[in-house]
Amino acid sequence: DTGVSQNPRHKITKRGQNVTFRCDPISEHNRLYWYRQTLGQGPEFLTYFQNEAQLEKSRLLSDRFSAERPKGSFSTLEIQRTEQGDSAMYLCASSLSLAEGDEQFFGPGTRLTVL
Amino acid sequence: AQTVTQSQPEMSVQEAETVTLSCTYDTSESNYYLFWYKQPPSRQMILVIRQEAYKQQNATENRFSVNFQKAAKSFSLKISDSQLGDTAMYFCAFMKRSGGGADGLTFGKGTHLIIQP
């Protein structure tokens, strides 16, 4: 399967714990995006990488959220000191900057439940 | 900032019928892309169709077509000969052409489309 993969698919944690999610983009894609989707809403853009550079992070929801993409391959999204309001689906997408319209290919998401 | 509005939370049609999903958007940008994405139940989001704002011709992909009205900032999706597999959430999305993709996609709240047998 050469699509975007995300792990874990589900994460249940207690309030105050830290969690980390992983995204593996399509191998030749240099752009990587993170989104959050809450129930009944469309995805909300969080951050963007071009290769290993994080070019947009002002939309991260708070300073508890951080993302990395070492070596421009996989990416991780970390949430520190989780709160119940962080419960959501976290989606990763990748694209190739040379592709017209920058079509983004989405992964299956990681569903986070904070108890 | 851009906003995308989908005013139909849910729609239901019979198999083989034609259905139109509505989307309006607000932006001060002149160059941008518009997308319709489909999110089937418990499955990942996939692109249905894409429209470049600088193109006057409406995009079509097999049974899917759009009605793009730039002046009205309207971007509706028409699904012809609807099939059971079309049942899904449909999201309208916007992306600026400038900025190199750094703004990501702006999505509407979605329309839940149900195709009845």
Boltz contact constraints between the chains, C-beta under 6 A:
constraints:
  - contact:
      token1: [A, 31]
      token2: [B, 101]
      max_distance: 6.0
  - contact:
      token1: [A, 33]
      token2: [B, 104]
      max_distance: 6.0
  - contact:
      token1: [A, 41]
      token2: [B, 109]
      max_distance: 6.0
  - contact:
      token1: [A, 42]
      token2: [B, 91]
      max_distance: 6.0
  - contact:
      token1: [A, 42]
      token2: [B, 107]
      max_distance: 6.0
  - contact:
      token1: [A, 42]
      token2: [B, 108]
      max_distance: 6.0
  - contact:
      token1: [A, 42]
      token2: [B, 109]
      max_distance: 6.0
  - contact:
      token1: [A, 42]
      token2: [B, 110]
      max_distance: 6.0
  - contact:
      token1: [A, 43]
      token2: [B, 107]
      max_distance: 6.0
  - contact:
      token1: [A, 45]
      token2: [B, 104]
      max_distance: 6.0
  - contact:
      token1: [A, 48]
      token2: [B, 102]
      max_distance: 6.0
  - contact:
      token1: [A, 48]
      token2: [B, 104]
      max_distance: 6.0
  - contact:
      token1: [A, 55]
      token2: [B, 102]
      max_distance: 6.0
  - contact:
      token1: [A, 56]
      token2: [B, 102]
      max_distance: 6.0
  - contact:
      token1: [A, 101]
      token2: [B, 33]
      max_distance: 6.0
  - contact:
      token1: [A, 101]
      token2: [B, 50]
      max_distance: 6.0
  - contact:
      token1: [A, 102]
      token2: [B, 101]
      max_distance: 6.0
  - contact:
      token1: [A, 103]
      token2: [B, 47]
      max_distance: 6.0
  - contact:
      token1: [A, 106]
      token2: [B, 44]
      max_distance: 6.0
  - contact:
      token1: [A, 106]
      token2: [B, 45]
      max_distance: 6.0
  - contact:
      token1: [A, 108]
      token2: [B, 44]
      max_distance: 6.0
